[in-house]
Amino acid sequence: MKKLVAYYSFEGNTKFFAETIAKEIKADLLELKPIKEIKTKGFLKFPVGGFQVVFGIKPKLQPFDINPQDYDVIFLGTPAWSLTYSPTMRSFLSKEKFENKKVVLFCSRMTQKGRTFKAMKKKLKGNDIVDEFDLNEPLKNEKDEKEKMIKTWVKGLNKKLK
């Protein structure tokens, strides 16, 4: 069974999450990158990112060499932005029309995940959503403990993915 971990990370939290998952399940890794990234410094990142979410903006993505359609299991990771998934993940899900895949959702969040998973599930109809998992900023809060939590969660998924 071919596995892919596709993710977008703004400040490194979702990247940490994705890399930990990929290592545990021996999956290929696809980092989604917008052509034009929001600046990560300062307060302006919040209104600019929120604007993109509210107005449904789909930033253009940098090209990637992996064909996600070639995979049986796809892990999708995003930071929670304005209580939903990031505009970069929106671009990816609009471009890649998944059907009949086993999909696992994960997100990093500053406060609440809100409707992140509910909105992603709506976009991924026609797939088997196996599980979902969220963590509060793993790089900023007890990184080692969060890594253990991710590994434990992934081990528990093995039965569901067969």
MDTraj code that builds the backbone (N, CA, C; nanometers):
import mdtraj as md
import numpy as np

residues = "MET LYS LYS LEU VAL ALA TYR TYR SER PHE GLU GLY ASN THR LYS PHE PHE ALA GLU THR ILE ALA LYS GLU ILE LYS ALA ASP LEU LEU GLU LEU LYS PRO ILE LYS GLU ILE LYS THR LYS GLY PHE LEU LYS PHE PRO VAL GLY GLY PHE GLN VAL VAL PHE GLY ILE LYS PRO LYS LEU GLN PRO PHE ASP ILE ASN PRO GLN ASP TYR ASP VAL ILE PHE LEU GLY THR PRO ALA TRP SER LEU THR TYR SER PRO THR MET ARG SER PHE LEU SER LYS GLU LYS PHE GLU ASN LYS LYS VAL VAL LEU PHE CYS SER ARG MET THR GLN LYS GLY ARG THR PHE LYS ALA MET LYS LYS LYS LEU LYS GLY ASN ASP ILE VAL ASP GLU PHE ASP LEU ASN GLU PRO LEU LYS ASN GLU LYS ASP GLU LYS GLU LYS MET ILE LYS THR TRP VAL LYS GLY LEU ASN LYS LYS LEU LYS".split()
xyz = np.array([
    [0.0847, -0.1174, 0.0000],
    [0.0000, 0.0000, 0.0000],
    [0.0896, 0.1242, 0.0000],
    [0.0782, 0.2066, -0.1034],
    [0.1596, 0.3283, -0.1119],
    [0.0979, 0.4396, -0.0272],
    [0.1841, 0.5055, 0.0512],
    [0.1363, 0.6101, 0.1421],
    [0.2063, 0.7416, 0.1128],
    [0.1285, 0.8477, 0.1209],
    [0.1791, 0.9830, 0.0992],
    [0.1356, 1.0719, 0.2144],
    [0.2274, 1.1555, 0.2601],
    [0.1948, 1.2597, 0.3570],
    [0.2111, 1.3930, 0.2834],
    [0.0997, 1.4573, 0.2526],
    [0.1005, 1.5873, 0.1850],
    [0.0605, 1.6922, 0.2873],
    [0.1368, 1.8012, 0.2926],
    [0.1093, 1.8992, 0.3970],
    [0.1541, 2.0384, 0.3551],
    [0.0964, 2.1353, 0.4238],
    [0.1421, 2.2738, 0.4165],
    [0.1749, 2.3148, 0.5587],
    [0.2882, 2.3823, 0.5749],
    [0.3286, 2.4293, 0.7070],
    [0.3673, 2.5755, 0.6974],
    [0.3141, 2.6554, 0.7869],
    [0.3412, 2.7983, 0.7852],
    [0.4601, 2.8348, 0.8739],
    [0.4606, 2.7806, 0.9958],
    [0.5677, 2.8148, 1.0897],
    [0.6465, 2.6928, 1.1380],
    [0.6276, 2.5798, 1.0715],
    [0.7055, 2.4611, 1.1032],
    [0.6349, 2.3566, 1.1868],
    [0.5231, 2.3902, 1.2494],
    [0.4526, 2.2940, 1.3341],
    [0.3947, 2.1776, 1.2548],
    [0.3288, 2.2077, 1.1442],
    [0.2702, 2.1014, 1.0628],
    [0.3799, 2.0210, 0.9934],
    [0.4900, 2.0852, 0.9598],
    [0.6039, 2.0134, 0.9012],
    [0.6582, 1.9103, 1.0001],
    [0.6756, 1.9493, 1.1240],
    [0.7207, 1.8570, 1.2287],
    [0.6246, 1.7386, 1.2391],
    [0.4965, 1.7677, 1.2417],
    [0.3896, 1.6681, 1.2478],
    [0.4031, 1.5728, 1.1278],
    [0.4118, 1.6284, 1.0065],
    [0.4178, 1.5500, 0.8831],
    [0.5426, 1.4625, 0.8765],
    [0.6563, 1.5189, 0.9110],
    [0.7816, 1.4423, 0.9060],
    [0.7809, 1.3276, 1.0065],
    [0.7221, 1.3497, 1.1227],
    [0.7123, 1.2436, 1.2231],
    [0.6236, 1.1310, 1.1708],
    [0.5110, 1.1660, 1.1121],
    [0.4197, 1.0651, 1.0553],
    [0.4900, 0.9875, 0.9439],
    [0.5488, 1.0577, 0.8496],
    [0.6121, 0.9939, 0.7339],
    [0.7213, 0.8961, 0.7769],
    [0.7978, 0.9350, 0.8756],
    [0.9048, 0.8482, 0.9254],
    [0.8462, 0.7219, 0.9876],
    [0.7386, 0.7369, 1.0637],
    [0.6773, 0.6227, 1.1324],
    [0.6128, 0.5237, 1.0354],
    [0.5519, 0.5732, 0.9296],
    [0.4791, 0.4834, 0.8382],
    [0.5542, 0.4575, 0.7073],
    [0.6746, 0.5125, 0.6980],
    [0.7574, 0.4967, 0.5779],
    [0.6813, 0.5428, 0.4528],
    [0.6374, 0.6674, 0.4595],
    [0.5601, 0.7279, 0.3509],
    [0.6431, 0.8311, 0.2765],
    [0.6023, 0.8582, 0.1537],
    [0.6606, 0.9693, 0.0795],
    [0.6050, 1.0987, 0.1368],
    [0.6823, 1.2041, 0.1218],
    [0.6481, 1.3338, 0.1798],
    [0.6343, 1.4369, 0.0687],
    [0.5255, 1.5130, 0.0727],
    [0.5031, 1.6193, -0.0245],
    [0.4721, 1.7481, 0.0513],
    [0.5678, 1.8413, 0.0477],
    [0.5444, 1.9710, 0.1106],
    [0.4816, 2.0639, 0.0080],
    [0.3658, 2.1148, 0.0404],
    [0.2950, 2.2083, -0.0473],
    [0.3440, 2.3489, -0.0177],
    [0.3826, 2.4187, -0.1229],
    [0.4342, 2.5539, -0.1040],
    [0.3661, 2.6489, -0.2027],
    [0.3109, 2.7589, -0.1505],
    [0.2565, 2.8583, -0.2427],
    [0.3705, 2.9313, -0.3128],
    [0.3445, 2.9793, -0.4317],
    [0.4467, 3.0557, -0.5035],
    [0.4819, 3.1812, -0.4249],
    [0.3799, 3.2444, -0.3680],
    [0.4029, 3.3647, -0.2877],
    [0.3543, 3.3376, -0.1453],
    [0.4492, 3.3274, -0.0533],
    [0.4169, 3.2960, 0.0864],
    [0.3878, 3.4243, 0.1655],
    [0.2995, 3.4131, 0.2621],
    [0.2739, 3.5231, 0.3554],
    [0.3960, 3.5360, 0.4460],
    [0.4315, 3.6573, 0.4792],
    [0.5440, 3.6779, 0.5709],
    [0.5078, 3.6227, 0.7080],
    [0.6016, 3.5509, 0.7687],
    [0.5727, 3.4858, 0.8965],
    [0.6023, 3.5723, 1.0171],
    [0.6594, 3.6871, 0.9969],
    [0.6929, 3.7735, 1.1098],
    [0.5824, 3.8760, 1.1337],
    [0.5612, 3.9073, 1.2593],
    [0.4720, 4.0169, 1.2934],
    [0.3247, 3.9836, 1.2921],
    [0.2482, 4.0792, 1.3376],
    [0.1043, 4.0633, 1.3533],
    [0.0300, 4.0547, 1.2201],
    [0.0830, 4.1154, 1.1151],
    [0.0136, 4.1200, 0.9860],
    [-0.0201, 3.9833, 0.9285],
    [0.0507, 3.8805, 0.9698],
    [0.0227, 3.7467, 0.9171],
    [-0.1210, 3.7039, 0.9482],
    [-0.1764, 3.7490, 1.0600],
    [-0.3110, 3.7072, 1.0982],
    [-0.4195, 3.7687, 1.0094],
    [-0.4226, 3.9009, 0.9898],
    [-0.5276, 3.9534, 0.9018],
    [-0.5089, 3.9120, 0.7557],
    [-0.3865, 3.9013, 0.7100],
    [-0.3639, 3.8611, 0.5701],
    [-0.4081, 3.7160, 0.5504],
    [-0.3677, 3.6274, 0.6395],
    [-0.4099, 3.4873, 0.6304],
    [-0.5600, 3.4725, 0.6461],
    [-0.6183, 3.5457, 0.7421],
    [-0.7630, 3.5418, 0.7626],
    [-0.8390, 3.5913, 0.6407],
    [-0.7863, 3.6948, 0.5756],
    [-0.8471, 3.7476, 0.4531],
    [-0.8517, 3.6385, 0.3456],
    [-0.7412, 3.5667, 0.3307],
    [-0.7360, 3.4602, 0.2301],
    [-0.8390, 3.3509, 0.2596],
    [-0.8554, 3.3183, 0.3876],
    [-0.9524, 3.2160, 0.4256],
    [-1.0943, 3.2632, 0.3978],
    [-1.1277, 3.3811, 0.4485],
    [-1.2642, 3.4334, 0.4369],
    [-1.3080, 3.4485, 0.2911],
    [-1.2171, 3.4918, 0.2058],
    [-1.2523, 3.5143, 0.0660],
    [-1.2214, 3.3952, -0.0250],
    [-1.1867, 3.2810, 0.0358],
    [-1.1679, 3.1585, -0.0418],
    [-1.0544, 3.1642, -0.1428],
    [-0.9532, 3.2405, -0.1132],
    [-0.8408, 3.2558, -0.2051],
    [-0.7640, 3.1241, -0.2149],
    [-0.7265, 3.0901, -0.3374],
    [-0.6481, 2.9700, -0.3646],
    [-0.5152, 3.0131, -0.4251],
    [-0.4122, 3.0249, -0.3417],
    [-0.2826, 3.0676, -0.3954],
    [-0.2253, 2.9633, -0.4921],
    [-0.1529, 3.0108, -0.5914],
    [-0.0880, 2.9188, -0.6843],
    [0.0219, 2.8445, -0.6102],
    [0.0326, 2.7153, -0.6399],
    [0.1313, 2.6311, -0.5740],
    [0.2563, 2.6144, -0.6592],
    [0.3677, 2.5986, -0.5904],
    [0.4899, 2.5631, -0.6615],
    [0.4701, 2.4220, -0.7173],
    [0.5256, 2.3950, -0.8357],
    [0.5091, 2.2611, -0.8937],
    [0.5737, 2.1538, -0.8063],
    [0.5200, 2.0327, -0.8149],
    [0.5779, 1.9202, -0.7418],
    [0.5854, 1.7996, -0.8348],
    [0.6815, 1.7107, -0.8041],
    [0.7106, 1.5958, -0.8900],
    [0.6289, 1.4714, -0.8571],
    [0.5645, 1.4712, -0.7440],
    [0.4881, 1.3545, -0.6997],
    [0.3467, 1.3631, -0.7564],
    [0.2939, 1.2478, -0.8014],
    [0.1550, 1.2420, -0.8435],
    [0.0731, 1.1799, -0.7300],
    [-0.0018, 1.2611, -0.6555],
    [-0.0782, 1.2087, -0.5418],
    [-0.1780, 1.0993, -0.5800],
    [-0.2203, 1.0969, -0.7051],
    [-0.3167, 0.9956, -0.7492],
    [-0.2578, 0.8545, -0.7473],
    [-0.1255, 0.8444, -0.7421],
    [-0.0576, 0.7139, -0.7417],
    [-0.0592, 0.6458, -0.6052],
    [-0.1173, 0.7099, -0.5050],
    [-0.1114, 0.6593, -0.3682],
    [-0.2460, 0.6047, -0.3218],
    [-0.2395, 0.5020, -0.2355],
    [-0.3604, 0.4399, -0.1801],
    [-0.4069, 0.5102, -0.0528],
    [-0.3097, 0.5542, 0.0272],
    [-0.3378, 0.6216, 0.1543],
    [-0.2735, 0.7595, 0.1500],
    [-0.3526, 0.8601, 0.1821],
    [-0.3022, 0.9969, 0.1780],
    [-0.3298, 1.0647, 0.3120],
    [-0.2226, 1.1066, 0.3753],
    [-0.2330, 1.1881, 0.4965],
    [-0.2288, 1.3328, 0.4512],
    [-0.3222, 1.4132, 0.4991],
    [-0.3283, 1.5549, 0.4624],
    [-0.3147, 1.6404, 0.5875],
    [-0.2141, 1.7284, 0.5880],
    [-0.1877, 1.8108, 0.7048],
    [-0.1885, 1.9588, 0.6739],
    [-0.2427, 2.0349, 0.7662],
    [-0.2553, 2.1796, 0.7499],
    [-0.2554, 2.2481, 0.8858],
    [-0.2108, 2.3718, 0.8902],
    [-0.2391, 2.4483, 1.0124],
    [-0.3866, 2.4913, 1.0089],
    [-0.4470, 2.5063, 1.1243],
    [-0.5827, 2.5596, 1.1315],
    [-0.5727, 2.7118, 1.1234],
    [-0.6398, 2.7695, 1.0252],
    [-0.6410, 2.9151, 1.0051],
    [-0.7841, 2.9630, 1.0121],
    [-0.8100, 3.0585, 1.0957],
    [-0.9464, 3.1125, 1.1104],
    [-1.0473, 2.9990, 1.1241],
    [-1.0096, 2.8995, 1.2024],
    [-1.0934, 2.7847, 1.2369],
    [-1.1254, 2.6920, 1.1189],
    [-1.0421, 2.6929, 1.0156],
    [-1.0583, 2.6007, 0.9035],
    [-0.9203, 2.5690, 0.8465],
    [-0.9159, 2.5042, 0.7314],
    [-0.7855, 2.4687, 0.6753],
    [-0.7274, 2.5827, 0.5928],
    [-0.5977, 2.5753, 0.5700],
    [-0.5240, 2.6852, 0.5067],
    [-0.5580, 2.7021, 0.3584],
    [-0.5423, 2.8237, 0.3064],
    [-0.5634, 2.8475, 0.1634],
    [-0.4727, 2.7603, 0.0749],
    [-0.3523, 2.7325, 0.1190],
    [-0.2626, 2.6474, 0.0403],
    [-0.3203, 2.5063, 0.0282],
    [-0.3756, 2.4516, 0.1360],
    [-0.4397, 2.3201, 0.1290],
    [-0.5652, 2.3288, 0.0423],
    [-0.6356, 2.4412, 0.0471],
    [-0.7527, 2.4594, -0.0386],
    [-0.7120, 2.4493, -0.1858],
    [-0.6010, 2.5113, -0.2212],
    [-0.5512, 2.5042, -0.3590],
    [-0.5221, 2.3594, -0.3978],
    [-0.4553, 2.2882, -0.3103],
    [-0.4189, 2.1490, -0.3375],
    [-0.5435, 2.0623, -0.3548],
    [-0.6405, 2.0752, -0.2641],
    [-0.7609, 1.9934, -0.2718],
    [-0.8473, 2.0290, -0.3921],
    [-0.8363, 2.1520, -0.4397],
    [-0.9095, 2.1909, -0.5597],
    [-0.8432, 2.1342, -0.6854],
    [-0.7121, 2.1239, -0.6806],
    [-0.6359, 2.0723, -0.7953],
    [-0.6427, 1.9202, -0.8030],
    [-0.6264, 1.8549, -0.6909],
    [-0.6232, 1.7088, -0.6844],
    [-0.7609, 1.6571, -0.6431],
    [-0.8267, 1.5909, -0.7330],
    [-0.9595, 1.5362, -0.7041],
    [-0.9454, 1.3904, -0.6620],
    [-0.9425, 1.3671, -0.5318],
    [-0.9257, 1.2325, -0.4802],
    [-1.0583, 1.1581, -0.4791],
    [-1.0538, 1.0299, -0.5153],
    [-1.1706, 0.9425, -0.5059],
    [-1.1255, 0.8043, -0.4645],
    [-1.2029, 0.7430, -0.3777],
    [-1.1776, 0.6056, -0.3330],
    [-1.0400, 0.5886, -0.2705],
    [-0.9950, 0.6889, -0.1990],
    [-0.8669, 0.6819, -0.1275],
    [-0.8944, 0.6701, 0.0217],
    [-0.7997, 0.6118, 0.0917],
    [-0.8028, 0.6177, 0.2377],
    [-0.7306, 0.7468, 0.2743],
    [-0.7979, 0.8327, 0.3488],
    [-0.7436, 0.9642, 0.3816],
    [-0.7398, 0.9814, 0.5329],
    [-0.6279, 1.0343, 0.5799],
    [-0.6105, 1.0643, 0.7216],
    [-0.5798, 1.2137, 0.7322],
    [-0.6509, 1.2820, 0.8207],
    [-0.6373, 1.4269, 0.8344],
    [-0.5636, 1.4620, 0.9637],
    [-0.4767, 1.5622, 0.9541],
    [-0.4115, 1.6121, 1.0753],
    [-0.3910, 1.7622, 1.0638],
    [-0.3902, 1.8284, 1.1788],
    [-0.3658, 1.9727, 1.1775],
    [-0.2953, 2.0163, 1.3047],
    [-0.2204, 2.1234, 1.2885],
    [-0.1632, 2.1920, 1.4042],
    [-0.2470, 2.3175, 1.4235],
    [-0.2532, 2.3629, 1.5455],
    [-0.3394, 2.4772, 1.5744],
    [-0.2790, 2.5622, 1.6847],
    [-0.3148, 2.6902, 1.6830],
    [-0.2714, 2.7800, 1.7889],
    [-0.3712, 2.7743, 1.9043],
    [-0.4991, 2.7740, 1.8705],
    [-0.6024, 2.7680, 1.9734],
    [-0.6958, 2.6500, 1.9453],
    [-0.7945, 2.6717, 1.8597],
    [-0.8927, 2.5674, 1.8306],
    [-0.8838, 2.5244, 1.6842],
    [-0.9221, 2.3995, 1.6590],
    [-0.9240, 2.3516, 1.5203],
    [-1.0518, 2.3957, 1.4490],
    [-1.1528, 2.4335, 1.5257],
    [-1.2766, 2.4809, 1.4657],
    [-1.3372, 2.3775, 1.3732],
    [-1.3672, 2.4199, 1.2509],
    [-1.4289, 2.3309, 1.1528],
    [-1.3284, 2.2792, 1.0499],
    [-1.2011, 2.2798, 1.0855],
    [-1.0959, 2.2373, 0.9926],
    [-1.1265, 2.1015, 0.9312],
    [-1.1483, 2.0006, 1.0136],
    [-1.1697, 1.8656, 0.9613],
    [-1.3052, 1.8527, 0.8926],
    [-1.4058, 1.9167, 0.9479],
    [-1.5393, 1.9107, 0.8864],
    [-1.5341, 1.9683, 0.7446],
    [-1.4651, 2.0802, 0.7275],
    [-1.4538, 2.1426, 0.5952],
    [-1.3713, 2.0554, 0.5003],
    [-1.2650, 1.9942, 0.5494],
    [-1.1833, 1.9067, 0.4645],
    [-1.2627, 1.7836, 0.4223],
    [-1.3386, 1.7268, 0.5144],
    [-1.4191, 1.6088, 0.4820],
    [-1.5207, 1.6403, 0.3734],
    [-1.5785, 1.7576, 0.3804],
    [-1.6756, 1.7991, 0.2787],
    [-1.6096, 1.8028, 0.1407],
    [-1.4878, 1.8515, 0.1353],
    [-1.4134, 1.8608, 0.0095],
    [-1.3669, 1.7231, -0.0391],
    [-1.3588, 1.6267, 0.0515],
    [-1.3043, 1.4943, 0.0196],
    [-1.4114, 1.3857, 0.0096],
    [-1.5341, 1.4229, -0.0194],
    [-1.6411, 1.3235, -0.0339],
    [-1.6009, 1.2208, -0.1396],
    [-1.6413, 1.0968, -0.1164],
    [-1.6052, 0.9884, -0.2090],
    [-1.4777, 0.9166, -0.1666],
    [-1.4269, 0.9532, -0.0505],
    [-1.3079, 0.8900, 0.0050],
    [-1.3409, 0.8332, 0.1422],
    [-1.2569, 0.7428, 0.1898],
    [-1.2718, 0.6852, 0.3227],
    [-1.1844, 0.7666, 0.4186],
    [-1.2468, 0.8534, 0.4978],
    [-1.1725, 0.9326, 0.5958],
    [-1.1495, 0.8410, 0.7161],
    [-1.0263, 0.7959, 0.7297],
    [-0.9910, 0.6946, 0.8284],
    [-0.9837, 0.7522, 0.9697],
    [-0.9229, 0.8700, 0.9826],
    [-0.9059, 0.9277, 1.1157],
    [-0.8641, 1.0734, 1.1027],
    [-0.8608, 1.1396, 1.2173],
    [-0.8154, 1.2795, 1.2236],
    [-0.7476, 1.3020, 1.3579],
    [-0.6529, 1.3947, 1.3569],
    [-0.5773, 1.4213, 1.4797],
    [-0.5262, 1.5637, 1.4748],
    [-0.5340, 1.6330, 1.5873],
    [-0.4829, 1.7704, 1.5933],
    [-0.3980, 1.7892, 1.7174],
    [-0.3028, 1.8806, 1.7061],
    [-0.2149, 1.9147, 1.8180],
    [-0.1958, 2.0652, 1.8257],
    [-0.1834, 2.1130, 1.9472],
    [-0.1550, 2.2540, 1.9710],
    [-0.0056, 2.2792, 1.9535],
    [0.0316, 2.3530, 1.8508],
    [0.1690, 2.3973, 1.8228],
    [0.2766, 2.3048, 1.8794],
    [0.2995, 2.1903, 1.8165],
    [0.3942, 2.0936, 1.8733],
    [0.5367, 2.1455, 1.8931],
    [0.5812, 2.2404, 1.8142],
    [0.7177, 2.2916, 1.8316],
    [0.7297, 2.3864, 1.9509],
    [0.6187, 2.4431, 1.9923],
    [0.6224, 2.5418, 2.1003],
    [0.5798, 2.4848, 2.2351],
    [0.5160, 2.3702, 2.2337],
    [0.4597, 2.3150, 2.3573],
    [0.4976, 2.1689, 2.3740],
    [0.5964, 2.1415, 2.4575],
    [0.6319, 2.0038, 2.4916],
    [0.6572, 1.9185, 2.3670],
    [0.7544, 1.9588, 2.2872],
    [0.7839, 1.8938, 2.1591],
    [0.8029, 1.7425, 2.1734],
    [0.8816, 1.6987, 2.2693],
    [0.9074, 1.5549, 2.2855],
    [0.7796, 1.4787, 2.3186],
    [0.6987, 1.5374, 2.4045],
    [0.5716, 1.4742, 2.4406],
    [0.4785, 1.4682, 2.3199],
    [0.4747, 1.5750, 2.2419],
    [0.3885, 1.5780, 2.1223],
    [0.4357, 1.4748, 2.0193],
    [0.5667, 1.4590, 2.0065],
    [0.6203, 1.3582, 1.9143],
    [0.5751, 1.2182, 1.9563],
    [0.5786, 1.1900, 2.0852],
    [0.5314, 1.0604, 2.1361],
    [0.3826, 1.0416, 2.1059],
    [0.3050, 1.1490, 2.1219],
    [0.1613, 1.1419, 2.0938],
    [0.1358, 1.1097, 1.9471],
    [0.2117, 1.1723, 1.8586],
    [0.1963, 1.1466, 1.7154],
    [0.2297, 1.0006, 1.6848],
    [0.3405, 0.9529, 1.7382],
    [0.3821, 0.8141, 1.7132],
    [0.2797, 0.7145, 1.7652],
    [0.2255, 0.7399, 1.8815],
    [0.1229, 0.6520, 1.9386],
    [-0.0013, 0.6513, 1.8505],
    [-0.0427, 0.7693, 1.8052],
    [-0.1588, 0.7803, 1.7167],
    [-0.1359, 0.7029, 1.5877],
    [-0.0194, 0.7192, 1.5279],
    [0.0112, 0.6512, 1.4012],
    [0.0103, 0.4997, 1.4200],
    [0.0667, 0.4514, 1.5280],
    [0.0670, 0.3065, 1.5537],
    [-0.0756, 0.2535, 1.5631],
    [-0.1642, 0.3306, 1.6229],
    [-0.3042, 0.2913, 1.6333],
    [-0.3775, 0.2901, 1.4997],
    [-0.3234, 0.3599, 1.4020],
    [-0.3871, 0.3644, 1.2701],
    [-0.3600, 0.2403, 1.1857],
    [-0.2578, 0.1661, 1.2186],
    [-0.2179, 0.0532, 1.1342],
    [-0.3325, -0.0421, 1.1018],
    [-0.4160, -0.0743, 1.2003],
    [-0.5292, -0.1646, 1.1769],
    [-0.6324, -0.1004, 1.0846],
    [-0.6550, 0.0279, 1.1006],
    [-0.7554, 0.0979, 1.0198],
    [-0.7131, 0.1125, 0.8738],
    [-0.5831, 0.1103, 0.8499],
    [-0.5328, 0.1338, 0.7139],
    [-0.5236, 0.0068, 0.6305],
    [-0.5482, -0.1071, 0.6901],
    [-0.5380, -0.2334, 0.6152],
    [-0.6630, -0.2629, 0.5384],
])
top = md.Topology()
chain = top.add_chain()
for i, resn in enumerate(residues, 1):
    res = top.add_residue(resn, chain, resSeq=i)
    for name in ("N", "CA", "C"):
        top.add_atom(name, md.element.get_by_symbol(name[0]), res)
traj = md.Trajectory(xyz[None], top)
